[in-house]
């Protein structure tokens, strides 16, 4: 009984020393703030990761680290979690003193006082920039075409699913254009694959520039591209957009001193009339493209567009000329 009072202060003292030691020697950055965000203390790892000294940041607001990468909605969700659950965990980007960005694996905890209400916040983070960049590179390889930088089939499928879901909810339309370059094989055979690759990359840029910001252009494979065009209620708008694609496809491109001018055959399928799934739309637009290519008149016209009509089992072919 008599030893208990002596043990408790000793334990408290030891716990305080351990806490201070952990704070200073942790490999993770630690930042303690007041409820208003004022920085009260930081550890050595914080200084190492951010480049700021303790004197630089104490008394300041953590906004000095703000990168601009995350939007206001991100921070609103973060503080909602802290308020409702007492903590938040996730990945964020911040800015070092020298202006460079870094990715951090971040935990923010609301520390309550004796009254149970938050008295201050503790933020702990580790620099995960290398891992985050590696993950981004892997995601790009999985979702983007290495040659053109355009979305590949995988990402096209995901975006199409999203576009069709939105179109169903809004009773809207989505057009899918299957674009095949005419004469590309001859260029590849006569000038070599490196020249063909440069030509494809340049045409991809021109096609992308011809479309709207809401449109998705993907490289489907070889010299084939697919464009997903939301909000296509107006046939005139669709025709005008495809005409711009036609002009972009046949814009002369200089490769190894030679000006090369190709044309494109395009098949179009429209949700929901020509299909209700990405696979159906792609298949019908692909079939319509081959109809356009078969009915092309010796490349006299820059573009042949064939519209799919699965309901009738036929394809109604029409010419679209640039404006």
HELIX and SHEET records of a PDB file:
HELIX    1   1 UNK A    4  UNK A   25  1                                  22    
HELIX    2   2 UNK A   44  UNK A   50  1                                   7    
HELIX    3   3 UNK A   54  UNK A   57  1                                   4    
HELIX    4   4 UNK A   62  UNK A   65  5                                   4    
HELIX    5   5 UNK A   72  UNK A   85  1                                  14    
HELIX    6   6 UNK A  129  UNK A  143  1                                  15    
HELIX    7   7 UNK A  153  UNK A  170  1                                  18    
HELIX    8   8 UNK A  184  UNK A  191  1                                   8    
HELIX    9   9 UNK A  193  UNK A  210  1                                  18    
HELIX   10  10 UNK A  235  UNK A  250  1                                  16    
HELIX   11  11 UNK A  278  UNK A  294  1                                  17    
SHEET    1   A 5 UNK A  39  UNK A  42  0                                        
SHEET    2   A 5 UNK A  29  UNK A  34 -1                                        
SHEET    3   A 5 UNK A 118  UNK A 127 -1                                        
SHEET    4   A 5 UNK A 101  UNK A 112 -1                                        
SHEET    5   A 5 UNK A  87  UNK A  95 -1                                        
SHEET    1   B 6 UNK A 216  UNK A 221  0                                        
SHEET    2   B 6 UNK A 224  UNK A 230 -1                                        
SHEET    3   B 6 UNK A 174  UNK A 182 -1                                        
SHEET    4   B 6 UNK A 263  UNK A 271 -1                                        
SHEET    5   B 6 UNK A 303  UNK A 309  1                                        
SHEET    6   B 6 UNK A 314  UNK A 319 -1                                        
SHEET    1   C 2 UNK A 253  UNK A 255  0                                        
SHEET    2   C 2 UNK A 258  UNK A 260 -1                                        
END                                                                             
